[in-house]
Amino acid sequence: MNVATGGAAPPLSLCVATRNRCATLMELLGQILSDPEMPIEVVVVDGASTDETELHCAALARKEPRFRYIREVTNSGLDRAYDTAVLTARGTYCWLFTDDDRLEADALPTVLEALKREPAAILVNASIHDATFSHLLNPSRLRLTADTLYAATDRDRLFADTAAYLSYIGAVIVRRDCWLARERERFIGSLFIHMGVLFQDPPLAAVLVLAKPLVRIRYGIGSWTAQTLPIWLERWPALVWSFDGVSATARAQVCPRGITAWAMALLKFRAYGRLSAKDSGLLDRINGRWPFRLVSRLVVRTPAAALNLLLVAAILVLRPRARQGLYDLSESIHAGTLARRLARRHLAKAASP
């Protein structure tokens, strides 16, 4: 373990959990720490990486007092790593950032100014890009036109407005003392510990949502691809519906239940190449009631290439701004020549000045 100490506590600690992402992590750290006058620190918890993460982070820690590096002997998992980072941090606020995304040039000054309003938490908007940042897939993940402050009595509205986006942990900045005062152990292993901190009882006194996108999400290289079905069909719905203090109406807006929602989710995953007949047993375990089992059997037998082309055509006609969906469809193993050509042509056109 290497932990740099000394100096006054900064207003903001950027807390990063990482594992085997040395290249993208070092690019990010170079960006964050480029201004020596920026009153921040960075805490990286390394989940026993087997690449060169330790070598480069240890070298950086020796020369950069604002950088703190913790290497785990055994990978403790995403939730525990972020909790460790916050426990280690000295900042008044902790930004739970990711190891492969990027900040906009004005992100840190904007956030530091927003901290002066002293909310319990800040949620930062983001744009979504492909893996090389060459295609903009979504210019603004949150559909807010102005910064918005949500009081404790606004929890349902906050949940409905932001929870779907908050599957992305890099959006979350929280007061360290608030984090430490919340129950966290219950959410270890959920992959969404930050959601538990934000939405458990009692509601946070004030949450500020910044409308301007300050983060650039690198889409398509996530480490969760192999766990797509268990995460989005089981863990995420279970978590969303566990927040009894949030109204059922608000929870349903974020994660609808019912056979129609089940069918739509499976059709999407089938077209994206993330669902096949071999997943039938998993689907039955997640939702084994007979109408859902019937839908599952029908979807996994749907011709995937035809479904992929159909969804590409539907997006182009009905939702031409849904570039992220088109990107997923064009990258699918089931994308045929026509579907891929139509999707990529539209994405290229959208990226043109």
C-alpha positions as CSV (number, residue, x, y, z in Angstrom):
1,M,0.0,0.0,0.0
2,N,1.2,3.5,-0.8
3,V,-0.7,6.5,0.7
4,A,0.6,10.0,0.3
5,T,-0.1,12.2,3.3
6,G,0.3,15.7,4.3
7,G,-1.2,19.1,3.5
8,A,-4.6,20.5,4.0
9,A,-7.6,18.4,3.2
10,P,-8.9,19.2,-0.3
11,P,-12.5,20.1,-1.1
12,L,-12.7,17.2,-3.6
13,S,-11.3,13.7,-3.8
14,L,-11.7,11.8,-7.1
15,C,-12.1,8.1,-6.0
16,V,-11.3,5.6,-8.8
17,A,-11.7,1.8,-8.6
18,T,-9.6,0.0,-11.3
19,R,-8.5,-3.4,-12.5
20,N,-6.4,-4.1,-15.5
21,R,-7.1,-0.8,-17.2
22,C,-3.6,0.7,-17.0
23,A,-3.6,2.5,-20.3
24,T,-6.9,4.3,-19.9
25,L,-6.3,4.9,-16.2
26,M,-3.0,6.7,-16.8
27,E,-4.6,8.8,-19.5
28,L,-7.3,9.8,-17.0
29,L,-4.8,10.6,-14.2
30,G,-2.7,12.7,-16.6
31,Q,-5.8,14.7,-17.4
32,I,-6.9,15.2,-13.8
33,L,-3.5,16.0,-12.4
34,S,-2.4,18.3,-15.2
35,D,-3.0,21.5,-13.3
36,P,-0.8,21.5,-10.2
37,E,-2.9,24.3,-8.6
38,M,-6.1,22.3,-8.7
39,P,-7.2,21.7,-5.1
40,I,-8.0,18.1,-5.4
41,E,-6.7,14.6,-4.6
42,V,-7.0,11.4,-6.5
43,V,-7.5,8.0,-4.7
44,V,-7.1,4.9,-6.8
45,V,-8.0,1.5,-5.4
46,D,-6.5,-1.3,-7.6
47,G,-8.3,-4.6,-7.4
48,A,-5.1,-6.7,-7.8
49,S,-4.4,-5.8,-11.4
50,T,-2.2,-8.2,-13.3
51,D,-1.1,-5.6,-15.9
52,E,1.3,-2.7,-15.3
53,T,-1.1,-0.6,-13.2
54,E,1.0,-1.1,-10.0
55,L,4.2,-0.1,-11.7
56,H,2.9,3.2,-13.1
57,C,0.7,4.1,-10.1
58,A,3.5,3.6,-7.6
59,A,5.8,5.8,-9.7
60,L,3.2,8.5,-9.9
61,A,2.5,8.3,-6.1
62,R,6.2,9.0,-5.5
63,K,6.2,12.3,-7.3
64,E,2.6,13.5,-7.0
65,P,1.5,14.3,-3.4
66,R,-2.1,14.7,-4.6
67,F,-2.2,11.1,-5.7
68,R,-2.9,8.2,-3.3
69,Y,-2.6,4.5,-4.5
70,I,-4.0,1.5,-2.7
71,R,-3.3,-2.0,-4.2
72,E,-5.5,-4.9,-3.0
73,V,-3.8,-8.2,-2.6
74,T,-7.1,-9.9,-3.6
75,N,-9.7,-8.2,-5.7
76,S,-12.5,-7.2,-3.3
77,G,-15.0,-6.2,-6.0
78,L,-16.3,-2.9,-7.4
79,D,-18.5,-1.9,-4.5
80,R,-15.9,-2.6,-1.8
81,A,-13.2,-0.9,-3.8
82,Y,-15.2,2.4,-4.0
83,D,-16.0,2.2,-0.3
84,T,-12.3,1.8,0.5
85,A,-11.5,4.7,-1.7
86,V,-14.0,7.0,0.1
87,L,-12.8,5.7,3.5
88,T,-9.2,6.6,2.5
89,A,-10.1,10.0,1.0
90,R,-9.5,13.2,2.8
91,G,-11.7,15.4,0.7
92,T,-14.9,17.0,1.9
93,Y,-16.6,15.5,-1.2
94,C,-15.8,12.4,-3.1
95,W,-16.4,11.9,-6.8
96,L,-16.8,8.2,-7.6
97,F,-15.1,8.3,-11.0
98,T,-14.4,5.5,-13.5
99,D,-11.0,4.4,-14.9
100,D,-11.8,4.7,-18.6
101,D,-13.8,7.9,-19.1
102,R,-12.8,11.5,-19.5
103,L,-13.6,14.9,-18.0
104,E,-14.5,17.9,-20.0
105,A,-12.0,20.7,-19.8
106,D,-14.1,22.8,-17.4
107,A,-15.4,19.9,-15.3
108,L,-13.2,20.3,-12.2
109,P,-13.6,24.1,-11.9
110,T,-17.4,23.8,-12.5
111,V,-17.7,21.1,-9.8
112,L,-15.5,23.0,-7.3
113,E,-17.7,26.0,-7.7
114,A,-20.9,23.9,-7.3
115,L,-19.5,22.5,-4.0
116,K,-19.8,25.9,-2.4
117,R,-23.6,25.4,-2.4
118,E,-22.9,22.5,0.1
119,P,-25.4,19.9,-1.1
120,A,-25.3,16.4,0.3
121,A,-24.5,15.1,-3.2
122,I,-24.0,16.4,-6.8
123,L,-25.0,14.4,-9.9
124,V,-23.0,15.3,-13.0
125,N,-24.4,14.9,-16.5
126,A,-22.4,13.2,-19.2
127,S,-22.2,12.7,-23.0
128,I,-21.7,9.2,-24.4
129,H,-19.1,8.3,-27.1
130,D,-17.9,5.2,-28.8
131,A,-14.7,3.4,-27.5
132,T,-12.4,5.7,-29.5
133,F,-14.3,9.0,-28.8
134,S,-14.7,9.4,-32.6
135,H,-18.6,9.1,-32.6
136,L,-20.9,11.1,-30.2
137,L,-23.7,8.6,-29.4
138,N,-25.6,10.8,-26.9
139,P,-24.8,14.5,-26.3
140,S,-26.6,14.7,-23.0
141,R,-27.6,11.6,-20.9
142,L,-29.8,13.6,-18.6
143,R,-32.6,15.7,-20.2
144,L,-32.3,18.7,-17.9
145,T,-32.0,22.1,-19.3
146,A,-30.9,23.8,-16.1
147,D,-29.1,22.9,-12.9
148,T,-31.7,21.6,-10.5
149,L,-31.7,21.3,-6.7
150,Y,-33.8,18.5,-5.3
151,A,-34.8,18.7,-1.6
152,A,-35.5,15.7,0.6
153,T,-39.2,16.0,-0.2
154,D,-38.3,15.7,-3.9
155,R,-36.9,12.2,-3.7
156,D,-39.5,10.6,-6.0
157,R,-38.9,13.2,-8.7
158,L,-35.1,12.9,-8.3
159,F,-35.4,9.1,-8.6
160,A,-37.6,9.3,-11.7
161,D,-35.4,11.9,-13.3
162,T,-32.0,10.4,-12.7
163,A,-32.0,6.8,-11.4
164,A,-31.8,5.1,-14.9
165,Y,-28.7,7.2,-15.6
166,L,-27.2,6.5,-12.2
167,S,-26.4,2.9,-13.2
168,Y,-23.3,4.9,-14.2
169,I,-21.3,5.5,-11.0
170,G,-19.1,8.3,-12.5
171,A,-22.0,10.7,-12.2
172,V,-21.9,10.7,-8.4
173,I,-20.3,13.2,-6.1
174,V,-21.2,12.8,-2.4
175,R,-20.2,14.4,0.8
176,R,-17.8,12.0,2.5
177,D,-19.5,12.4,5.9
178,C,-22.9,11.5,4.2
179,W,-21.4,8.4,2.6
180,L,-19.9,7.2,5.9
181,A,-23.2,7.8,7.8
182,R,-25.2,5.6,5.4
183,E,-25.7,1.9,5.5
184,R,-23.4,0.4,2.9
185,E,-22.7,-3.2,3.7
186,R,-26.2,-4.3,2.4
187,F,-25.2,-3.0,-1.1
188,I,-21.8,-4.6,-1.3
189,G,-21.9,-7.0,-4.2
190,S,-24.8,-5.2,-5.9
191,L,-22.4,-3.4,-8.3
192,F,-24.4,-0.2,-7.5
193,I,-23.4,0.7,-3.9
194,H,-23.8,4.4,-4.8
195,M,-27.5,3.9,-5.5
196,G,-27.9,2.5,-2.0
197,V,-26.1,5.5,-0.5
198,L,-28.2,8.0,-2.5
199,F,-31.7,6.5,-2.1
200,Q,-31.9,4.7,1.2
201,D,-33.8,6.2,4.1
202,P,-33.8,8.9,5.2
203,P,-33.6,10.9,2.0
204,L,-30.6,13.1,1.5
205,A,-31.3,16.8,2.4
206,A,-30.3,18.3,-0.9
207,V,-29.0,16.8,-4.2
208,L,-27.8,19.2,-6.9
209,V,-27.9,17.9,-10.5
210,L,-25.7,19.8,-13.0
211,A,-27.3,19.9,-16.4
212,K,-24.2,20.6,-18.5
213,P,-22.4,17.4,-19.5
214,L,-19.0,17.4,-17.7
215,V,-18.0,13.8,-18.4
216,R,-17.3,12.0,-21.6
217,I,-18.3,8.3,-21.2
218,R,-16.3,5.8,-23.3
219,Y,-19.0,3.3,-24.3
220,G,-18.5,-0.2,-25.4
221,I,-15.5,-1.4,-23.4
222,G,-17.2,-2.1,-20.1
223,S,-16.2,-5.1,-18.0
224,W,-19.8,-6.2,-17.5
225,T,-20.6,-7.5,-21.0
226,A,-20.4,-11.2,-19.9
227,Q,-22.8,-10.4,-17.0
228,T,-25.3,-8.4,-19.1
229,L,-28.4,-10.6,-18.4
230,P,-27.9,-11.2,-14.6
231,I,-27.1,-7.5,-14.1
232,W,-29.9,-5.9,-16.1
233,L,-32.6,-8.5,-15.7
234,E,-32.0,-9.4,-12.1
235,R,-29.7,-7.3,-10.0
236,W,-30.7,-3.9,-11.3
237,P,-34.5,-4.5,-11.0
238,A,-34.1,-6.0,-7.6
239,L,-32.1,-3.0,-6.4
240,V,-34.5,-0.4,-7.9
241,W,-37.6,-2.1,-6.4
242,S,-35.8,-2.4,-3.0
243,F,-36.2,1.3,-2.2
244,D,-39.5,1.2,-0.4
245,G,-39.2,4.9,0.5
246,V,-39.5,5.7,-3.2
247,S,-43.0,5.5,-4.7
248,A,-43.9,2.5,-6.8
249,T,-44.8,5.0,-9.6
250,A,-41.2,6.4,-9.6
251,R,-39.7,3.0,-9.5
252,A,-41.8,1.8,-12.4
253,Q,-40.6,4.8,-14.5
254,V,-37.0,3.6,-14.0
255,C,-37.5,-0.1,-14.2
256,P,-41.0,-1.2,-15.3
257,R,-42.3,-4.6,-14.4
258,G,-44.6,-6.9,-16.3
259,I,-44.5,-9.2,-19.3
260,T,-44.3,-6.4,-21.8
261,A,-41.2,-4.9,-20.2
262,W,-39.7,-8.4,-20.0
263,A,-40.4,-9.1,-23.7
264,M,-38.9,-5.7,-24.8
265,A,-35.8,-6.2,-22.8
266,L,-35.2,-9.7,-24.2
267,L,-35.8,-8.6,-27.8
268,K,-33.3,-5.9,-27.3
269,F,-30.7,-8.2,-25.9
270,R,-31.4,-10.7,-28.6
271,A,-30.8,-8.2,-31.4
272,Y,-27.6,-6.9,-29.6
273,G,-26.2,-10.4,-29.6
274,R,-26.3,-10.9,-25.8
275,L,-29.1,-13.5,-25.6
276,S,-29.2,-17.0,-27.1
277,A,-31.0,-20.3,-26.6
278,K,-28.3,-21.4,-24.1
279,D,-29.5,-18.6,-21.8
280,S,-33.0,-20.2,-21.4
281,G,-32.1,-21.8,-18.0
282,L,-30.8,-18.5,-16.7
283,L,-34.0,-16.7,-17.8
284,D,-36.1,-19.3,-16.1
285,R,-34.2,-18.8,-12.9
286,I,-34.6,-15.1,-13.0
287,N,-38.2,-15.2,-13.9
288,G,-39.8,-18.6,-14.0
289,R,-43.5,-17.8,-14.1
290,W,-45.1,-19.5,-17.0
291,P,-46.1,-16.5,-19.1
292,F,-42.6,-15.1,-18.8
293,R,-41.1,-18.5,-19.6
294,L,-43.2,-18.7,-22.7
295,V,-42.0,-15.2,-23.8
296,S,-38.4,-16.2,-23.1
297,R,-38.7,-19.3,-25.3
298,L,-40.2,-17.4,-28.1
299,V,-37.6,-14.6,-28.0
300,V,-34.5,-16.8,-27.9
301,R,-35.8,-18.6,-31.0
302,T,-36.5,-15.3,-32.9
303,P,-34.2,-15.0,-36.0
304,A,-31.6,-12.6,-34.6
305,A,-30.4,-11.1,-37.9
306,A,-34.0,-10.2,-38.9
307,L,-34.7,-8.8,-35.5
308,N,-31.5,-6.7,-35.7
309,L,-32.4,-5.3,-39.1
310,L,-36.0,-4.6,-37.9
311,L,-34.8,-2.6,-34.9
312,V,-32.3,-0.6,-37.0
313,A,-35.1,0.3,-39.4
314,A,-37.4,1.2,-36.5
315,I,-34.8,3.5,-34.9
316,L,-34.1,5.2,-38.2
317,V,-37.8,5.9,-38.8
318,L,-39.1,6.5,-35.3
319,R,-36.1,7.6,-33.1
320,P,-33.3,8.8,-35.4
321,R,-31.5,10.5,-32.5
322,A,-31.1,7.2,-30.7
323,R,-27.5,6.8,-31.8
324,Q,-26.5,4.6,-28.9
325,G,-29.0,1.9,-29.8
326,L,-27.9,2.0,-33.4
327,Y,-24.3,1.7,-32.3
328,D,-25.2,-1.4,-30.2
329,L,-27.1,-2.9,-33.2
330,S,-24.3,-2.2,-35.6
331,E,-21.7,-3.9,-33.3
332,S,-23.9,-7.0,-32.8
333,I,-22.7,-10.4,-34.0
334,H,-26.2,-10.6,-35.6
335,A,-25.8,-7.4,-37.7
336,G,-26.1,-8.3,-41.3
337,T,-24.5,-6.3,-44.1
338,L,-27.5,-4.1,-44.7
339,A,-28.3,-3.4,-41.0
340,R,-24.6,-2.6,-40.3
341,R,-24.4,-0.3,-43.4
342,L,-27.6,1.6,-42.5
343,A,-26.6,2.1,-38.9
344,R,-23.1,3.1,-39.6
345,R,-24.1,5.5,-42.4
346,H,-26.5,7.2,-40.0
347,L,-23.8,7.4,-37.2
348,A,-21.3,8.8,-39.6
349,K,-23.8,11.4,-40.9
350,A,-24.6,12.4,-37.3
351,A,-20.9,12.8,-36.5
352,S,-20.3,15.2,-39.5
353,P,-20.1,18.9,-38.8
